[in-house]
Amino acid sequence: MIELLGHGPRAAGDVAQAFQLSAPAVSQHLKTLREAGLVRVEVDGQRRIYSLDPEGLAAVDIWLE
């Protein structure tokens, strides 16, 4: 999912279509990534648009070093 979002922001439904997982399973994964600070979510009407959170990813890079 992180690799997919690396290509640009995506609606949750678009993310779900890229995987052989149920929509609720994808939603749980996105929630976990959001809570970990790796992705951001923006509400656009009924859609939730997910994108990478550069600050969270920078923290991972620092930790990996």
C-alpha positions in Angstrom: 0.0 0.0 0.0 2.8 2.3 0.8 4.4 1.7 -2.6 1.0 2.3 -4.3 0.6 5.6 -2.4 4.1 6.5 -3.4 2.7 7.1 -6.9 0.3 9.7 -5.6 -2.8 10.2 -3.4 -5.5 7.5 -3.9 -9.1 7.1 -2.7 -9.6 4.2 -0.4 -11.7 2.4 -3.0 -8.9 2.7 -5.5 -6.5 1.2 -3.0 -8.8 -1.7 -2.4 -9.1 -2.5 -6.1 -5.3 -2.9 -6.3 -5.3 -5.8 -3.8 -7.1 -9.1 -3.4 -8.5 -8.1 0.0 -11.9 -7.1 1.1 -12.7 -3.4 1.5 -12.9 -3.7 5.3 -9.5 -5.3 5.4 -8.0 -2.6 3.3 -9.7 0.0 5.5 -8.1 -1.6 8.6 -4.6 -1.6 6.9 -5.0 2.1 6.0 -6.1 2.9 9.5 -3.1 1.2 10.9 -0.8 3.1 8.6 -2.5 6.3 9.5 -2.2 5.6 13.2 1.5 4.8 12.7 1.9 8.3 11.0 2.9 6.8 7.6 -0.2 8.0 5.7 -2.5 11.0 5.8 -6.2 11.0 5.1 -8.3 13.8 3.6 -12.0 13.7 3.5 -13.5 14.8 0.2 -17.3 14.4 0.5 -17.9 10.7 0.9 -14.4 9.7 -0.2 -11.3 9.4 1.9 -8.1 10.3 0.0 -4.9 8.7 1.3 -1.4 9.9 0.7 2.0 9.3 2.2 3.0 11.4 5.2 6.6 12.5 4.5 7.2 13.3 8.2 6.3 9.8 9.3 8.4 8.2 6.6 11.4 10.4 7.5 11.1 9.1 11.1 11.2 5.6 9.7 14.3 6.4 7.7 16.0 7.8 10.8 15.1 4.7 12.8 16.4 2.5 10.1 19.8 4.3 10.1 
